[in-house]
Amino acid sequence: MTKVKICGIRSLENALMVAHADADLLGLNFYPGTPRYVAPALAREIALRLREALGDSCPTLVGVFVNASADEVRETVETVGLDFAQLSGDEPAETVEALPDIAFKAIRPADEAAALAEVEALRSAFPLSEDAPSILLDAYSRELYGGTGETASEGIALAVQAAVPRLLLAGGLNPQNVAERVKRVRPWGVDVASGVEAGTPGLKDAGKVRAFIEAVRAADQ
């Protein structure tokens, strides 16, 4: 079954809605340069309340970081109570390797050759846990660290899918296009932020979230 990650959660109410909609992973963004930023103190409260309310059915909690040091990431993971860390900046493989079985890297390659080169550079740092992706593939951008709303190249996605155990596919996904992407690429999971929002960054729309997850589940059949 394809995993679903809803990213950029900024409130407990939204987090509970997403969890009850049957999302597998929930993303909290700690990069101050994004409108989906959440302060660690609030993120900790969200994590605690989610686990109190949901117990073992709580989604996997993923922190999103951009160019933070390994020490900063580790401290936030421990303080907030995260399961994994997604490194979405220009972090070298050494930073991922310094966070074994905690961190996975997001890449935004311009072409297939660059994608496969990044995969090989990161291969030794892939998380061993099957609850985490090996790598996240997002759409290419020179300036932005994800959240562009642009669709990742299908050719690049297929190349990365064939090269890694667990691909988390991001980039321009929404309830209308995700089923086709799942059928054609067959990723381990899909990641969405703006594609299920009601207009305000970080505010997820319940109807869009349900429609997105239902489309993914239908594509799995």
C-alpha positions, 0 to 999 in steps of 0.5 A: 500500500502506497504511503501518504505523507501530508506535509506542512502541518501547523496546528493540532486541529489540522494534525488530528484531521489529517490523522483521522483521514488515514495519513501514514506520515505527517510533516512538520516544517522547521525551516523559518523561510517557509510560510509552513514553519512551525516553532519547535515548542508548538510542534512538541505540543502537537506531537504529544497531543497526537500520541495521547489521542491516537496511541499506536495509530498515530502517524509517523512524525517527520520533521523537515529541515533545511541546511540545519546542522546534524546537532540541530536536527538531532536536538529538535528530533529529541525535543519534539519527539519526532520519528524521522528527519527530512533534510530538504536543503543543500546538506552533504551526504555527511550530514545524513550519515551523521544521523543514522536511521533518523534522516533521509534526504530530499533531492531536486535533480535537474535530470536523470544523470544528476538524480542517479549521482545523488542517489549513489552518493546517499545510498550508504545513508538510507534509513534501514527502517521500512517506516521511512523512505530511502529518499524523497524526490521533488521537482527541480528548482534553482531557488526553492527548497520544495513546496514549488507546486511543480510536478517532478519529471516522470522520467526522473521519478522512474529512474530513481524508483528503480534505483532505491528501495523506498521512493517518496515522491513529491512535487505538484501532487493533488487529488486530481493527478496523484492516482495516475502518478502512483500507477505510473511510478509505483513509489513507496509513498507520496508527499503533498503540501499545497495540493491539499490546502484551502489557500492559506499555506499550512491550512489543510482542507479536509475534503481535499485531504480525504480526496487525495488519500482516497485517490491513492488507495484507489490507485493501489487496487 
